[in-house]
Amino acid sequence: VMLTGCGVFDFNQRLMNVQAGMTQSKIKEMLGSPTNRSFDQDSETWEYYSVYSGTEDRISIIEFVEGRVTSMETITRPKVQEHHGHRDNHHN
């Protein structure tokens, strides 16, 4: 789910409250279900995608070990727009 409009500010505020040691259920309560989820034997990673500005998207990656937050990273990248089945990157 991509977040847009005023929901982005609220989401970013909630994201700033994520702390190491929080449980997966607490993160889901705060941020909702992740856009993507992956895991291996020892850890699980949740990704949240949001629109940061008119030209940028933001990806927040939260890693859990034994069901608790161990790290979080947020990446801001230029927005990728898709038109008629192909990607169209706009660079200023």
Phi and psi in degrees as a GROMACS rama.xvg file:
@    title "Ramachandran Plot"
@    xaxis  label "Phi"
@    yaxis  label "Psi"
@TYPE xy
-90.5123  133.361  MET-2
-95.6182  137.659  LEU-3
-136.068  169.038  THR-4
64.845  -148.148  GLY-5
-65.3717  -21.5048  CYS-6
-59.6938  -26.7781  GLY-7
-64.9814  -44.9344  VAL-8
-61.5819  -46.7896  PHE-9
-60.1593  -44.0841  ASP-10
-61.7742  -45.5297  PHE-11
-63.94  -35.8482  ASN-12
-64.5785  -43.5081  GLN-13
-65.5795  -37.8803  ARG-14
-60.1277  -36.458  LEU-15
-67.498  -16.3303  MET-16
-91.068  -2.43385  ASN-17
-67.7091  131.521  VAL-18
-128.803  150.38  GLN-19
-58.4349  140.187  ALA-20
94.8038  -13.1979  GLY-21
-65.5604  149.473  MET-22
-82.2423  161.46  THR-23
-60.382  -38.7939  GLN-24
-65.9238  -35.3782  SER-25
-66.499  -42.6947  LYS-26
-63.263  -42.62  ILE-27
-64.1089  -37.6086  LYS-28
-63.7791  -41.1897  GLU-29
-75.652  -43.9632  MET-30
-112.947  -11.305  LEU-31
86.4072  -174.747  GLY-32
-70.8504  143.526  SER-33
-70.2421  156.478  PRO-34
-69.8584  -43.2703  THR-35
-132.914  151.874  ASN-36
-139.697  134.946  ARG-37
-141.937  159.033  SER-38
-154.901  160.323  PHE-39
-132.689  -162.148  ASP-40
-61.1116  -38.1031  GLN-41
-106.85  -19.3461  ASP-42
-144.261  166.128  SER-43
-133.8  141.772  GLU-44
-123.532  131.639  THR-45
-113.587  137.185  TRP-46
-118.614  135.654  GLU-47
-120.288  127.885  TYR-48
-105.995  134.354  TYR-49
-143.645  158.353  SER-50
-87.4896  116.56  VAL-51
-82.9848  -41.0563  TYR-52
-154.363  -174.309  SER-53
-63.9443  -22.0791  GLY-54
-119.717  -1.68675  THR-55
-132.723  146.171  GLU-56
-109.651  156.998  ASP-57
-125.955  135.304  ARG-58
-117.84  125.863  ILE-59
-111.678  126.229  SER-60
-115.92  119.944  ILE-61
-115.551  127.544  ILE-62
-108.596  136.915  GLU-63
-118.921  141.736  PHE-64
-127.046  129.178  VAL-65
52.9982  38.5219  GLU-66
78.6738  8.03506  GLY-67
-126.672  147.488  ARG-68
-62.4109  127.922  VAL-69
-114.032  -25.5409  THR-70
-159.059  159.577  SER-71
-145.49  139.534  MET-72
-136.665  138.854  GLU-73
-121.693  128.669  THR-74
-118.288  130.111  ILE-75
-107.24  131.266  THR-76
-137.718  158.255  ARG-77
-59.4068  140.827  PRO-78
-66.2099  136.977  LYS-79
-105.269  120.919  VAL-80
-106.135  140.983  GLN-81
-111.041  131.623  GLU-82
-131.306  124.529  HIS-83
50.1024  42.8161  HIS-84
85.7902  -1.56126  GLY-85
-128.81  155.94  HIS-86
-83.8166  141.077  ARG-87
-129.548  103.333  ASP-88
-90.1802  128.889  ASN-89
-105.688  123.65  HIS-90
-117.284  136.273  HIS-91
